[in-house]
Amino acid sequence: MWRQQFGAKKAALKMTACITGWAHSNFGKLRGETVESLVTGVARDALANAGLEAADIDEIYLGHFNAGFSAQDFTASFVLQASDDFRFKPATRVENACATGSAAVHQGVKTIEAKRARHVLVVGVEQMTTTPGPDIGRNLLKASYLPEDGDTPGGFAGVFGKIASTYFQKYGDQSDALAAIAAKNHKNGVENPFAQMRKDLGYDFCRAESDKNPFVAGPLKRTDCSLVSDGAAAIILSDTQTALSMDKAVAFRSTAHAQDFLPMSKRDILAFEGCAEAWTRALDAAKLSIDDLSFVETHDCFTIAELIEYEAMGLAKPGEGAAIALEGQTQKDGRLPVNPSGGLKAKGHPIGATGVSMHALTAMQLTSTAPEGMQIADATLGGIFNMGGAAVANYVSVLERIK
């Protein structure tokens, strides 16, 4: 059946790579773990999930942002520690700020597309919680344009606090919508066993300022900000012909990467134009509209980011994204479920792992193997948006199960 369905699509669509295995660590403050142990753990588990051996892998990509989180800054060969059979395999570390994980995935897809490999292992990792708080802020701020934003109070949260303030000035106070987004993602995170925070905080808690939910930057409260996390995820990519002979195959119906200017002063920061461009390219290549998707995993580093992403992906016109949140259109039973995993907000955001995690969890959804309660019923098409910086590095993947 899968072969027949794939054959019918093959004439119109060019599917060049499939996800055939995956693994995912817990996200959070992982005592006793190191970058090396996280990498080797998910690498071994992804191989087992795909039914492959290390010798079957032709190339390795490691997504690891670091920027000061790890004293060991040369980490590509950590994957080789998972098996002696990885020795002498090509292994490359990939970095593109908070989109590092998806950057590594897309490099793997390109390698398959170029017919340079049958199987590629992609691992994403970050260990953040062992870094002192002030250093975390400085490290994250390196994903902004330092000549303009290097002295921003509150670090990267301050950058998005400025974006939120500017949005509010143009379109009105959207605190209700931001609280609705935060509450939705925390509710979804309860059903994700990998999530760092599995607690339904409720709309009222997310909406009100309190000792436990103070303002952090501009109009953003603690519940508007993603979590500092440790964690790792891995996927196996295989060429489509090989994937169809394996136990499962989730195809890349399309991918897109749109890189924008780093300085916010050179663009309309409220439009997330790079995000919009990446979505347009990916949906056009897949011959789909946004409403054809069963769900989306999107980059909610801050709730204002998810709000603007609604507009950039085409769910709402500019300035009208609040209605999407307040009407429940992105709830798990809504028009387009967004972040059924709980998103970065509840799942956590170990930077290099985030994009790989999105792809692994989307593959679980499309093979109906997502954890009970997190699973979207009858999911057939999944969209992923992973963002580096303030809408600077923009990656979209559209995935579909073909076996």
TORPA-727853 format. One record per residue (C-alpha): residue number from 0; residue in one letter; z negated, x, y negated. Coordinates in nm, 2 decimals. Layout:
# TORPA-727853
{n:NUM res:a pz:Z px:X py:Y}
...
//
This chain:
# TORPA-727853
{n:0 res:m pz:0.00 px:0.00 py:0.00}
{n:1 res:w pz:-0.10 px:0.27 py:-0.25}
{n:2 res:r pz:0.22 px:0.46 py:-0.17}
{n:3 res:q pz:0.43 px:0.15 py:-0.23}
{n:4 res:q pz:0.26 px:0.08 py:-0.56}
{n:5 res:f pz:0.29 px:0.45 py:-0.67}
{n:6 res:g pz:0.66 px:0.46 py:-0.57}
{n:7 res:a pz:0.73 px:0.16 py:-0.80}
{n:8 res:k pz:0.57 px:0.33 py:-1.10}
{n:9 res:k pz:0.71 px:0.67 py:-1.04}
{n:10 res:a pz:1.05 px:0.59 py:-1.18}
{n:11 res:a pz:0.90 px:0.49 py:-1.51}
{n:12 res:l pz:0.59 px:0.71 py:-1.53}
{n:13 res:k pz:0.54 px:1.08 py:-1.48}
{n:14 res:m pz:0.20 px:1.13 py:-1.31}
{n:15 res:t pz:0.15 px:1.50 py:-1.27}
{n:16 res:a pz:-0.21 px:1.54 py:-1.15}
{n:17 res:c pz:-0.48 px:1.34 py:-0.98}
{n:18 res:i pz:-0.85 px:1.36 py:-0.95}
{n:19 res:t pz:-0.93 px:1.40 py:-0.58}
{n:20 res:g pz:-1.30 px:1.49 py:-0.59}
{n:21 res:w pz:-1.60 px:1.51 py:-0.83}
{n:22 res:a pz:-1.96 px:1.59 py:-0.87}
{n:23 res:h pz:-2.22 px:1.52 py:-1.14}
{n:24 res:s pz:-2.57 px:1.65 py:-1.20}
{n:25 res:n pz:-2.85 px:1.46 py:-1.37}
{n:26 res:f pz:-2.85 px:1.50 py:-1.74}
{n:27 res:g pz:-3.16 px:1.58 py:-1.94}
{n:28 res:k pz:-3.43 px:1.85 py:-1.96}
{n:29 res:l pz:-3.37 px:2.01 py:-1.63}
{n:30 res:r pz:-3.66 px:2.25 py:-1.56}
{n:31 res:g pz:-3.59 px:2.52 py:-1.31}
{n:32 res:e pz:-3.21 px:2.51 py:-1.36}
{n:33 res:t pz:-2.99 px:2.77 py:-1.52}
{n:34 res:v pz:-2.63 px:2.76 py:-1.64}
{n:35 res:e pz:-2.54 px:2.95 py:-1.32}
{n:36 res:s pz:-2.73 px:2.71 py:-1.09}
{n:37 res:l pz:-2.58 px:2.40 py:-1.26}
{n:38 res:v pz:-2.23 px:2.54 py:-1.23}
{n:39 res:t pz:-2.25 px:2.64 py:-0.87}
{n:40 res:g pz:-2.42 px:2.32 py:-0.77}
{n:41 res:v pz:-2.15 px:2.09 py:-0.90}
{n:42 res:a pz:-1.87 px:2.32 py:-0.78}
{n:43 res:r pz:-1.99 px:2.30 py:-0.42}
{n:44 res:d pz:-2.05 px:1.93 py:-0.44}
{n:45 res:a pz:-1.70 px:1.86 py:-0.59}
{n:46 res:l pz:-1.54 px:2.06 py:-0.31}
{n:47 res:a pz:-1.73 px:1.86 py:-0.05}
{n:48 res:n pz:-1.64 px:1.53 py:-0.22}
{n:49 res:a pz:-1.27 px:1.62 py:-0.21}
{n:50 res:g pz:-1.29 px:1.75 py:0.15}
{n:51 res:l pz:-1.17 px:2.10 py:0.05}
{n:52 res:e pz:-1.29 px:2.46 py:0.09}
{n:53 res:a pz:-1.32 px:2.72 py:-0.19}
{n:54 res:a pz:-1.01 px:2.89 py:-0.04}
{n:55 res:d pz:-0.80 px:2.58 py:-0.11}
{n:56 res:i pz:-0.85 px:2.62 py:-0.49}
{n:57 res:d pz:-0.57 px:2.79 py:-0.68}
{n:58 res:e pz:-0.73 px:2.81 py:-1.03}
{n:59 res:i pz:-1.06 px:2.75 py:-1.20}
{n:60 res:y pz:-1.15 px:2.63 py:-1.55}
{n:61 res:l pz:-1.50 px:2.63 py:-1.69}
{n:62 res:g pz:-1.58 px:2.43 py:-2.00}
{n:63 res:h pz:-1.88 px:2.59 py:-2.17}
{n:64 res:f pz:-1.94 px:2.56 py:-2.55}
{n:65 res:n pz:-2.25 px:2.78 py:-2.57}
{n:66 res:a pz:-2.24 px:2.89 py:-2.94}
{n:67 res:g pz:-2.59 px:3.05 py:-2.89}
{n:68 res:f pz:-2.74 px:2.81 py:-2.63}
{n:69 res:s pz:-2.70 px:3.07 py:-2.35}
{n:70 res:a pz:-2.77 px:3.45 py:-2.38}
{n:71 res:q pz:-2.50 px:3.50 py:-2.12}
{n:72 res:d pz:-2.18 px:3.44 py:-2.31}
{n:73 res:f pz:-1.93 px:3.55 py:-2.05}
{n:74 res:t pz:-1.95 px:3.27 py:-1.79}
{n:75 res:a pz:-1.61 px:3.20 py:-1.64}
{n:76 res:s pz:-1.71 px:3.39 py:-1.32}
{n:77 res:f pz:-2.02 px:3.19 py:-1.27}
{n:78 res:v pz:-1.81 px:2.95 py:-1.07}
{n:79 res:l pz:-1.73 px:3.23 py:-0.82}
{n:80 res:q pz:-2.11 px:3.24 py:-0.73}
{n:81 res:a pz:-2.06 px:2.91 py:-0.55}
{n:82 res:s pz:-1.86 px:3.08 py:-0.28}
{n:83 res:d pz:-1.73 px:3.43 py:-0.19}
{n:84 res:d pz:-1.39 px:3.26 py:-0.12}
{n:85 res:f pz:-1.35 px:3.21 py:-0.49}
{n:86 res:r pz:-1.33 px:3.58 py:-0.54}
{n:87 res:f pz:-1.01 px:3.69 py:-0.72}
{n:88 res:k pz:-0.91 px:3.33 py:-0.81}
{n:89 res:p pz:-0.80 px:3.30 py:-1.17}
{n:90 res:a pz:-1.10 px:3.17 py:-1.37}
{n:91 res:t pz:-1.09 px:3.09 py:-1.74}
{n:92 res:r pz:-1.36 px:2.96 py:-1.98}
{n:93 res:v pz:-1.23 px:2.70 py:-2.22}
{n:94 res:e pz:-1.39 px:2.60 py:-2.55}
{n:95 res:n pz:-1.31 px:2.34 py:-2.81}
{n:96 res:a pz:-1.65 px:2.23 py:-2.96}
{n:97 res:c pz:-1.78 px:1.90 py:-2.82}
{n:98 res:a pz:-1.44 px:1.83 py:-2.66}
{n:99 res:t pz:-1.48 px:2.15 py:-2.45}
{n:100 res:g pz:-1.50 px:1.96 py:-2.12}
{n:101 res:s pz:-1.18 px:1.76 py:-2.18}
{n:102 res:a pz:-1.01 px:2.07 py:-2.31}
{n:103 res:a pz:-1.08 px:2.23 py:-1.97}
{n:104 res:v pz:-0.96 px:1.92 py:-1.78}
{n:105 res:h pz:-0.63 px:1.91 py:-1.98}
{n:106 res:q pz:-0.57 px:2.28 py:-1.91}
{n:107 res:g pz:-0.61 px:2.21 py:-1.54}
{n:108 res:v pz:-0.36 px:1.92 py:-1.57}
{n:109 res:k pz:-0.11 px:2.15 py:-1.74}
{n:110 res:t pz:-0.15 px:2.41 py:-1.46}
{n:111 res:i pz:-0.07 px:2.14 py:-1.20}
{n:112 res:e pz:0.22 px:2.01 py:-1.41}
{n:113 res:a pz:0.36 px:2.36 py:-1.43}
{n:114 res:k pz:0.35 px:2.38 py:-1.05}
{n:115 res:r pz:0.13 px:2.68 py:-1.07}
{n:116 res:a pz:-0.13 px:2.53 py:-0.85}
{n:117 res:r pz:-0.19 px:2.25 py:-0.59}
{n:118 res:h pz:-0.56 px:2.23 py:-0.64}
{n:119 res:v pz:-0.76 px:2.32 py:-0.96}
{n:120 res:l pz:-1.14 px:2.31 py:-1.00}
{n:121 res:v pz:-1.27 px:2.22 py:-1.34}
{n:122 res:v pz:-1.64 px:2.25 py:-1.42}
{n:123 res:g pz:-1.82 px:2.16 py:-1.74}
{n:124 res:v pz:-2.17 px:2.28 py:-1.82}
{n:125 res:e pz:-2.43 px:2.33 py:-2.10}
{n:126 res:q pz:-2.80 px:2.41 py:-2.11}
{n:127 res:m pz:-2.94 px:2.31 py:-2.45}
{n:128 res:t pz:-3.31 px:2.22 py:-2.40}
{n:129 res:t pz:-3.43 px:2.58 py:-2.36}
{n:130 res:t pz:-3.32 px:2.65 py:-2.72}
{n:131 res:p pz:-3.57 px:2.61 py:-3.00}
{n:132 res:g pz:-3.51 px:2.30 py:-3.22}
{n:133 res:p pz:-3.40 px:2.48 py:-3.54}
{n:134 res:d pz:-3.16 px:2.69 py:-3.34}
{n:135 res:i pz:-3.01 px:2.38 py:-3.18}
{n:136 res:g pz:-2.93 px:2.25 py:-3.52}
{n:137 res:r pz:-2.77 px:2.58 py:-3.63}
{n:138 res:n pz:-2.57 px:2.60 py:-3.31}
{n:139 res:l pz:-2.43 px:2.25 py:-3.34}
{n:140 res:l pz:-2.34 px:2.30 py:-3.70}
{n:141 res:k pz:-2.10 px:2.57 py:-3.59}
{n:142 res:a pz:-1.87 px:2.28 py:-3.49}
{n:143 res:s pz:-1.83 px:2.19 py:-3.86}
{n:144 res:y pz:-1.65 px:2.37 py:-4.14}
{n:145 res:l pz:-1.92 px:2.61 py:-4.26}
{n:146 res:p pz:-1.78 px:2.68 py:-4.61}
{n:147 res:e pz:-1.82 px:2.31 py:-4.69}
{n:148 res:d pz:-2.09 px:2.19 py:-4.45}
{n:149 res:g pz:-2.29 px:2.50 py:-4.36}
{n:150 res:d pz:-2.59 px:2.40 py:-4.58}
{n:151 res:t pz:-2.60 px:2.04 py:-4.48}
{n:152 res:p pz:-2.96 px:1.92 py:-4.43}
{n:153 res:g pz:-3.01 px:1.79 py:-4.08}
{n:154 res:g pz:-2.73 px:2.00 py:-3.93}
{n:155 res:f pz:-2.46 px:1.81 py:-3.75}
{n:156 res:a pz:-2.65 px:1.49 py:-3.77}
{n:157 res:g pz:-2.64 px:1.54 py:-4.15}
{n:158 res:v pz:-2.26 px:1.57 py:-4.13}
{n:159 res:f pz:-2.23 px:1.24 py:-3.96}
{n:160 res:g pz:-2.50 px:1.10 py:-4.18}
{n:161 res:k pz:-2.27 px:1.17 py:-4.47}
{n:162 res:i pz:-1.98 px:1.00 py:-4.29}
{n:163 res:a pz:-2.20 px:0.70 py:-4.23}
{n:164 res:s pz:-2.31 px:0.68 py:-4.59}
{n:165 res:t pz:-1.95 px:0.71 py:-4.71}
{n:166 res:y pz:-1.85 px:0.43 py:-4.47}
{n:167 res:f pz:-2.13 px:0.21 py:-4.59}
{n:168 res:q pz:-2.03 px:0.27 py:-4.95}
{n:169 res:k pz:-1.67 px:0.16 py:-4.88}
{n:170 res:y pz:-1.72 px:-0.12 py:-4.63}
{n:171 res:g pz:-2.09 px:-0.23 py:-4.68}
{n:172 res:d pz:-2.41 px:-0.17 py:-4.49}
{n:173 res:q pz:-2.32 px:-0.16 py:-4.12}
{n:174 res:s pz:-2.68 px:-0.10 py:-3.99}
{n:175 res:d pz:-2.66 px:-0.41 py:-3.78}
{n:176 res:a pz:-2.35 px:-0.29 py:-3.60}
{n:177 res:l pz:-2.49 px:0.05 py:-3.54}
{n:178 res:a pz:-2.80 px:-0.09 py:-3.39}
{n:179 res:a pz:-2.59 px:-0.32 py:-3.16}
{n:180 res:i pz:-2.39 px:-0.01 py:-3.04}
{n:181 res:a pz:-2.71 px:0.18 py:-2.97}
{n:182 res:a pz:-2.87 px:-0.11 py:-2.79}
{n:183 res:k pz:-2.56 px:-0.17 py:-2.58}
{n:184 res:n pz:-2.54 px:0.20 py:-2.47}
{n:185 res:h pz:-2.91 px:0.22 py:-2.39}
{n:186 res:k pz:-2.89 px:-0.10 py:-2.19}
{n:187 res:n pz:-2.59 px:0.04 py:-2.00}
{n:188 res:g pz:-2.76 px:0.37 py:-1.94}
{n:189 res:v pz:-3.03 px:0.20 py:-1.73}
{n:190 res:e pz:-2.78 px:0.15 py:-1.45}
{n:191 res:n pz:-2.66 px:0.52 py:-1.46}
{n:192 res:p pz:-2.87 px:0.74 py:-1.23}
{n:193 res:f pz:-2.73 px:1.05 py:-1.40}
{n:194 res:a pz:-2.84 px:0.94 py:-1.75}
{n:195 res:q pz:-3.11 px:1.12 py:-1.94}
{n:196 res:m pz:-3.26 px:0.81 py:-2.09}
{n:197 res:r pz:-3.27 px:0.50 py:-1.86}
{n:198 res:k pz:-3.45 px:0.26 py:-2.09}
{n:199 res:d pz:-3.33 px:-0.06 py:-2.25}
{n:200 res:l pz:-3.46 px:-0.02 py:-2.60}
{n:201 res:g pz:-3.33 px:-0.35 py:-2.73}
{n:202 res:y pz:-3.16 px:-0.44 py:-3.05}
{n:203 res:d pz:-3.47 px:-0.49 py:-3.26}
{n:204 res:f pz:-3.61 px:-0.15 py:-3.18}
{n:205 res:c pz:-3.28 px:0.02 py:-3.26}
{n:206 res:r pz:-3.24 px:-0.18 py:-3.59}
{n:207 res:a pz:-3.58 px:-0.12 py:-3.74}
{n:208 res:e pz:-3.72 px:0.20 py:-3.89}
{n:209 res:s pz:-4.04 px:0.30 py:-3.72}
{n:210 res:d pz:-4.26 px:0.60 py:-3.64}
{n:211 res:k pz:-4.07 px:0.62 py:-3.31}
{n:212 res:n pz:-3.73 px:0.55 py:-3.47}
{n:213 res:p pz:-3.73 px:0.73 py:-3.80}
{n:214 res:f pz:-3.43 px:0.80 py:-4.02}
{n:215 res:v pz:-3.28 px:1.13 py:-3.93}
{n:216 res:a pz:-2.98 px:1.17 py:-4.17}
{n:217 res:g pz:-2.86 px:0.92 py:-4.43}
{n:218 res:p pz:-2.86 px:0.58 py:-4.27}
{n:219 res:l pz:-2.87 px:0.72 py:-3.92}
{n:220 res:k pz:-3.20 px:0.67 py:-3.72}
{n:221 res:r pz:-3.30 px:0.85 py:-3.41}
{n:222 res:t pz:-3.15 px:0.58 py:-3.20}
{n:223 res:d pz:-2.81 px:0.65 py:-3.37}
{n:224 res:c pz:-2.80 px:1.01 py:-3.24}
{n:225 res:s pz:-2.71 px:1.14 py:-2.90}
{n:226 res:l pz:-2.95 px:1.34 py:-2.69}
{n:227 res:v pz:-2.99 px:1.72 py:-2.65}
{n:228 res:s pz:-2.93 px:1.78 py:-2.28}
{n:229 res:d pz:-2.87 px:2.01 py:-1.99}
{n:230 res:g pz:-2.62 px:1.92 py:-1.72}
{n:231 res:a pz:-2.30 px:1.98 py:-1.54}
{n:232 res:a pz:-2.01 px:1.80 py:-1.39}
{n:233 res:a pz:-1.70 px:1.90 py:-1.19}
{n:234 res:i pz:-1.37 px:1.75 py:-1.08}
{n:235 res:i pz:-1.10 px:1.86 py:-0.84}
{n:236 res:l pz:-0.74 px:1.82 py:-0.97}
{n:237 res:s pz:-0.45 px:1.81 py:-0.72}
{n:238 res:d pz:-0.08 px:1.76 py:-0.75}
{n:239 res:t pz:0.02 px:1.40 py:-0.68}
{n:240 res:q pz:0.21 px:1.47 py:-0.36}
{n:241 res:t pz:-0.09 px:1.65 py:-0.21}
{n:242 res:a pz:-0.33 px:1.39 py:-0.35}
{n:243 res:l pz:-0.16 px:1.11 py:-0.17}
{n:244 res:s pz:-0.24 px:1.28 py:0.16}
{n:245 res:m pz:-0.61 px:1.31 py:0.07}
{n:246 res:d pz:-0.89 px:1.05 py:0.09}
{n:247 res:k pz:-0.86 px:0.93 py:-0.27}
{n:248 res:a pz:-0.64 px:0.99 py:-0.58}
{n:249 res:v pz:-0.70 px:0.89 py:-0.94}
{n:250 res:a pz:-0.39 px:0.98 py:-1.14}
{n:251 res:f pz:-0.35 px:1.08 py:-1.50}
{n:252 res:r pz:-0.12 px:0.82 py:-1.63}
{n:253 res:s pz:-0.12 px:1.01 py:-1.95}
{n:254 res:t pz:-0.30 px:1.27 py:-2.16}
{n:255 res:a pz:-0.29 px:1.35 py:-2.53}
{n:256 res:h pz:-0.45 px:1.61 py:-2.75}
{n:257 res:a pz:-0.43 px:1.59 py:-3.13}
{n:258 res:q pz:-0.60 px:1.87 py:-3.33}
{n:259 res:d pz:-0.68 px:1.79 py:-3.70}
{n:260 res:f pz:-0.79 px:2.00 py:-4.00}
{n:261 res:l pz:-1.14 px:2.14 py:-3.97}
{n:262 res:p pz:-1.24 px:2.07 py:-4.34}
{n:263 res:m pz:-1.32 px:1.71 py:-4.39}
{n:264 res:s pz:-1.20 px:1.75 py:-4.75}
{n:265 res:k pz:-0.84 px:1.78 py:-4.62}
{n:266 res:r pz:-0.84 px:1.43 py:-4.46}
{n:267 res:d pz:-0.97 px:1.08 py:-4.47}
{n:268 res:i pz:-1.28 px:1.12 py:-4.26}
{n:269 res:l pz:-1.33 px:0.75 py:-4.23}
{n:270 res:a pz:-1.00 px:0.70 py:-4.05}
{n:271 res:f pz:-1.05 px:0.94 py:-3.76}
{n:272 res:e pz:-0.67 px:1.00 py:-3.79}
{n:273 res:g pz:-0.67 px:1.26 py:-3.50}
{n:274 res:c pz:-0.84 px:1.01 py:-3.27}
{n:275 res:a pz:-0.59 px:0.74 py:-3.37}
{n:276 res:e pz:-0.30 px:0.98 py:-3.31}
{n:277 res:a pz:-0.43 px:1.08 py:-2.97}
{n:278 res:w pz:-0.47 px:0.72 py:-2.86}
{n:279 res:t pz:-0.13 px:0.63 py:-2.99}
{n:280 res:r pz:0.04 px:0.91 py:-2.80}
{n:281 res:a pz:-0.15 px:0.85 py:-2.48}
{n:282 res:l pz:-0.10 px:0.47 py:-2.47}
{n:283 res:d pz:0.27 px:0.51 py:-2.56}
{n:284 res:a pz:0.32 px:0.77 py:-2.28}
{n:285 res:a pz:0.14 px:0.54 py:-2.04}
{n:286 res:k pz:0.34 px:0.24 py:-2.16}
{n:287 res:l pz:0.02 px:0.05 py:-2.22}
{n:288 res:s pz:-0.18 px:-0.12 py:-2.50}
{n:289 res:i pz:-0.55 px:-0.08 py:-2.56}
{n:290 res:d pz:-0.61 px:-0.43 py:-2.41}
{n:291 res:d pz:-0.45 px:-0.32 py:-2.08}
{n:292 res:l pz:-0.75 px:-0.09 py:-2.01}
{n:293 res:s pz:-1.03 px:-0.21 py:-1.79}
{n:294 res:f pz:-1.29 px:0.00 py:-1.98}
{n:295 res:v pz:-1.32 px:0.31 py:-2.21}
{n:296 res:e pz:-1.56 px:0.60 py:-2.21}
{n:297 res:t pz:-1.57 px:0.71 py:-2.57}
{n:298 res:h pz:-1.75 px:0.99 py:-2.77}
{n:299 res:d pz:-2.05 px:0.83 py:-2.93}
{n:300 res:c pz:-2.22 px:1.15 py:-3.05}
{n:301 res:f pz:-2.35 px:0.92 py:-3.32}
{n:302 res:t pz:-2.32 px:0.54 py:-3.34}
{n:303 res:i pz:-2.11 px:0.56 py:-3.65}
{n:304 res:a pz:-1.86 px:0.76 py:-3.45}
{n:305 res:e pz:-1.82 px:0.48 py:-3.19}
{n:306 res:l pz:-1.79 px:0.23 py:-3.47}
{n:307 res:i pz:-1.50 px:0.42 py:-3.63}
{n:308 res:e pz:-1.34 px:0.49 py:-3.29}
{n:309 res:y pz:-1.31 px:0.11 py:-3.24}
{n:310 res:e pz:-1.08 px:0.11 py:-3.54}
{n:311 res:a pz:-0.90 px:0.43 py:-3.44}
{n:312 res:m pz:-0.82 px:0.31 py:-3.09}
{n:313 res:g pz:-0.68 px:-0.02 py:-3.23}
{n:314 res:l pz:-0.96 px:-0.27 py:-3.14}
{n:315 res:a pz:-1.01 px:-0.35 py:-3.51}
{n:316 res:k pz:-0.86 px:-0.29 py:-3.85}
{n:317 res:p pz:-1.01 px:-0.03 py:-4.08}
{n:318 res:g pz:-1.35 px:-0.14 py:-4.20}
{n:319 res:e pz:-1.37 px:-0.43 py:-3.94}
{n:320 res:g pz:-1.52 px:-0.24 py:-3.64}
{n:321 res:a pz:-1.86 px:-0.39 py:-3.70}
{n:322 res:a pz:-1.74 px:-0.73 py:-3.57}
{n:323 res:i pz:-1.63 px:-0.57 py:-3.24}
{n:324 res:a pz:-1.99 px:-0.45 py:-3.19}
{n:325 res:l pz:-2.17 px:-0.76 py:-3.32}
{n:326 res:e pz:-1.96 px:-1.01 py:-3.12}
{n:327 res:g pz:-2.02 px:-0.82 py:-2.80}
{n:328 res:q pz:-1.66 px:-0.74 py:-2.74}
{n:329 res:t pz:-1.75 px:-0.39 py:-2.60}
{n:330 res:q pz:-2.03 px:-0.51 py:-2.37}
{n:331 res:k pz:-1.97 px:-0.47 py:-1.99}
{n:332 res:d pz:-1.86 px:-0.83 py:-1.98}
{n:333 res:g pz:-1.67 px:-0.82 py:-2.30}
{n:334 res:r pz:-1.30 px:-0.78 py:-2.41}
{n:335 res:l pz:-1.31 px:-0.41 py:-2.34}
{n:336 res:p pz:-1.63 px:-0.25 py:-2.20}
{n:337 res:v pz:-1.70 px:0.07 py:-2.39}
{n:338 res:n pz:-1.94 px:0.33 py:-2.24}
{n:339 res:p pz:-2.05 px:0.15 py:-1.93}
{n:340 res:s pz:-2.22 px:0.48 py:-1.84}
{n:341 res:g pz:-2.44 px:0.46 py:-2.14}
{n:342 res:g pz:-2.23 px:0.71 py:-2.33}
{n:343 res:l pz:-2.36 px:1.02 py:-2.49}
{n:344 res:k pz:-2.62 px:0.81 py:-2.65}
{n:345 res:a pz:-2.81 px:0.73 py:-2.33}
{n:346 res:k pz:-2.65 px:0.96 py:-2.07}
{n:347 res:g pz:-2.70 px:1.27 py:-2.28}
{n:348 res:h pz:-2.46 px:1.52 py:-2.44}
{n:349 res:p pz:-2.46 px:1.87 py:-2.27}
{n:350 res:i pz:-2.16 px:1.97 py:-2.48}
{n:351 res:g pz:-1.94 px:2.16 py:-2.23}
{n:352 res:a pz:-2.01 px:1.90 py:-1.96}
{n:353 res:t pz:-1.95 px:1.59 py:-2.15}
{n:354 res:g pz:-1.57 px:1.56 py:-2.12}
{n:355 res:v pz:-1.58 px:1.65 py:-1.75}
{n:356 res:s pz:-1.85 px:1.39 py:-1.70}
{n:357 res:m pz:-1.63 px:1.13 py:-1.86}
{n:358 res:h pz:-1.35 px:1.20 py:-1.62}
{n:359 res:a pz:-1.58 px:1.21 py:-1.31}
{n:360 res:l pz:-1.75 px:0.88 py:-1.40}
{n:361 res:t pz:-1.41 px:0.72 py:-1.48}
{n:362 res:a pz:-1.28 px:0.82 py:-1.14}
{n:363 res:m pz:-1.59 px:0.67 py:-0.98}
{n:364 res:q pz:-1.52 px:0.34 py:-1.16}
{n:365 res:l pz:-1.16 px:0.33 py:-1.05}
{n:366 res:t pz:-1.24 px:0.40 py:-0.69}
{n:367 res:s pz:-1.52 px:0.14 py:-0.70}
{n:368 res:t pz:-1.78 px:0.40 py:-0.62}
{n:369 res:a pz:-1.97 px:0.39 py:-0.95}
{n:370 res:p pz:-2.35 px:0.32 py:-0.91}
{n:371 res:e pz:-2.43 px:-0.04 py:-0.86}
{n:372 res:g pz:-2.48 px:-0.21 py:-1.19}
{n:373 res:m pz:-2.27 px:0.04 py:-1.37}
{n:374 res:q pz:-1.95 px:-0.06 py:-1.19}
{n:375 res:i pz:-1.69 px:-0.26 py:-1.38}
{n:376 res:a pz:-1.55 px:-0.53 py:-1.16}
{n:377 res:d pz:-1.19 px:-0.49 py:-1.06}
{n:378 res:a pz:-1.14 px:-0.18 py:-1.28}
{n:379 res:t pz:-0.78 px:-0.06 py:-1.26}
{n:380 res:l pz:-0.72 px:0.15 py:-1.57}
{n:381 res:g pz:-0.97 px:0.37 py:-1.75}
{n:382 res:g pz:-0.95 px:0.53 py:-2.10}
{n:383 res:i pz:-1.14 px:0.84 py:-2.21}
{n:384 res:f pz:-1.18 px:0.97 py:-2.56}
{n:385 res:n pz:-1.36 px:1.30 py:-2.61}
{n:386 res:m pz:-1.40 px:1.45 py:-2.96}
{n:387 res:g pz:-1.48 px:1.80 py:-3.09}
{n:388 res:g pz:-1.63 px:1.83 py:-3.44}
{n:389 res:a pz:-1.59 px:1.54 py:-3.68}
{n:390 res:a pz:-1.27 px:1.40 py:-3.53}
{n:391 res:v pz:-1.11 px:1.75 py:-3.52}
{n:392 res:a pz:-1.04 px:1.81 py:-3.15}
{n:393 res:n pz:-0.92 px:1.48 py:-3.01}
{n:394 res:y pz:-0.85 px:1.43 py:-2.64}
{n:395 res:v pz:-0.75 px:1.11 py:-2.46}
{n:396 res:s pz:-0.69 px:1.05 py:-2.09}
{n:397 res:v pz:-0.57 px:0.73 py:-1.93}
{n:398 res:l pz:-0.65 px:0.72 py:-1.55}
{n:399 res:e pz:-0.54 px:0.49 py:-1.27}
{n:400 res:r pz:-0.62 px:0.49 py:-0.91}
{n:401 res:i pz:-0.31 px:0.54 py:-0.68}
{n:402 res:k pz:-0.49 px:0.58 py:-0.35}
//
